[in-house]
């Protein structure tokens, strides 16, 4: 009897251990963010800075431009956007100089195009910039209320958008993102909405309505389209990020005004890496914040100043990575 009782108790303990082991959460794979590179348009310091995904400073280039045109190559005046093409060339929206500049991967000047004004080869305060799959460059000509496409030599290819609030019209567009089909997602900032265009610049759809509650939009500035089609926007006036499905239906929001971890003060732009980590430019807190794919805070770096690695009103962001670093399905 005693032996049977002991065997029964041992069996029950073993079953409990198995049950515990089966319900243990799976360990998340460790991502080596030293192979990810974060490019920041450090607008207040008139330069571009490069960090690894853990916040380690790697390099910088650029110097302040003069007070009036003509501006010298390699000089900046409040650069607001940065993008890197498949050859490693760095494209910068030199906002205050009303031009786009191109540099090699070491930060050496290659070319520039654009002057202040209205027309195919002119800009007025350009901000957002993106490299399309074909290698063409898409620029938010913000204060001209339109978008322009250029080849990699700076030759004008296409323009779309006019000032206004009708479908396909724009009012101070800022952030721009692309999906896998080449559709163009625009943070139509002062119209308080997101607009979607096809690769030919034709209007497709929109979502968003001005307001303060979750699901409403309040001066959207940055935008990301994730692999599953969901859309993340940063709202600089509401100090939060919101997530929507690809039909524009609200899913969730995170962030509030403050200086603590996960809080924001004017989040200007954001970008997501192939593993789902989100990097947010927390502009008036002069830092970069990093979140996992469930939007949990995981890290930050930056402090106000002009020394290497410090930031002053950072604005734009772009991510690149080592060739074999991304998941195989990327």
Secondary structure, DSSP 4 states (H G I P E B T S, - for coil): -HHHHHHHHHHHHHHHHHHHHHHSPPPPPPP-GGGEEEEEEEGGGTEEEEEETT--EEEEE-EE--SSSSPPTTEESS--EEEE-TTS-EEEEEGGGTEEEEE-TTS-EEEEE-EESSSTTEESS---EEE-TTS-EEEEEGGGTEEEEE-TT--EEEEE--BSSSTT-BSSEEEEEE-TT--EEEEEGGGTEEEEE-TTS-EEEEE--B-SSTTSBSSEEEEEE-TTS-EEEEETTTTEEEEE-TTS-EEEEE--BSSSTT-BSSEEEEEE-TTS-EEEEEGGGTEEEEE-TT--EEEEE--BSSSTT-BSS--EEEEEE-TTTS-TT-
